[in-house]
Amino acid sequence: MREPKQSRASAVTLVQVSILGAFVLFAAGVIGWIVHLVRLSITLDDVPDASMAISLVAIPVFAILAGIVSYVVLGLVLDPEARAAGPEGDDS
């Protein structure tokens, strides 16, 4: 009877890691695209003001979000006992 629960847990872990991978790939794609836009505006002798302004906000936001998602998902994957135990101080 232990087998289905273990199978379900590994399926959940696979989904969590897949979501993490997809989000990190998305964040890296957005950051790469913004860097490409800045480089392209410099290459075309355009004024890179708009590209620089967007990149100064968007790159740290996506990097921080990727870090937070990584921290949460890896915390759930690496320490499933803490997740199963529930919040601290819960006596019921």
C-alpha positions in Angstrom: 0.0 0.0 0.0 3.1 2.3 0.3 3.7 2.3 -3.5 0.9 4.6 -4.7 1.8 7.3 -2.1 5.5 7.2 -3.2 4.5 7.3 -6.8 2.3 10.3 -6.2 5.0 12.1 -4.3 7.5 11.6 -7.1 5.0 12.9 -9.6 4.4 16.0 -7.5 8.1 16.6 -7.2 8.5 16.2 -11.0 5.7 18.8 -11.6 7.4 21.2 -9.1 10.8 20.9 -10.7 9.2 21.3 -14.1 7.5 24.6 -13.0 10.8 25.8 -11.6 12.6 25.0 -14.8 9.9 26.7 -16.9 9.9 29.9 -14.8 13.7 30.1 -14.8 13.8 29.6 -18.5 11.1 32.3 -19.0 13.0 34.8 -16.7 16.3 34.1 -18.5 14.5 34.6 -21.9 13.1 37.9 -20.8 16.4 39.1 -19.4 18.2 38.0 -22.6 15.6 39.8 -24.8 16.0 43.0 -22.8 19.8 42.8 -23.1 19.4 42.2 -26.8 17.2 45.3 -27.1 19.7 47.5 -25.4 22.6 46.2 -27.5 20.5 46.6 -30.7 19.6 50.2 -29.8 23.3 51.0 -29.3 24.3 49.2 -32.6 21.7 51.2 -34.6 22.9 54.5 -33.0 19.5 54.9 -31.4 19.0 56.6 -28.1 18.9 53.7 -25.6 17.0 55.7 -22.9 13.7 53.6 -23.1 15.6 50.3 -23.3 17.8 51.3 -20.4 14.9 52.4 -18.3 13.0 49.2 -18.9 16.0 47.1 -18.3 16.8 48.8 -15.0 13.4 47.8 -13.6 12.7 44.5 -15.4 16.0 42.7 -15.0 16.1 42.9 -11.2 12.4 42.1 -10.9 12.7 38.9 -13.0 16.0 37.9 -11.3 14.4 38.3 -7.8 11.2 36.5 -8.8 13.3 33.6 -10.2 15.3 33.5 -7.0 12.1 33.4 -4.8 10.5 30.7 -6.9 13.7 28.7 -6.8 14.0 29.1 -3.0 10.4 28.0 -2.5 10.4 25.0 -4.9 13.7 23.7 -3.7 12.6 24.1 -0.1 9.6 22.0 -0.9 11.5 19.4 -2.8 14.5 19.1 -0.5 12.6 19.1 2.8 9.2 17.3 2.3 9.1 16.4 6.1 8.8 20.1 7.1 6.0 20.5 4.6 4.1 17.5 5.9 4.5 18.6 9.5 2.6 21.8 9.0 3.2 25.1 10.7 5.1 25.2 13.9 3.0 25.3 17.1 0.1 23.5 15.5 -0.9 21.0 18.2 -3.9 19.5 16.4 
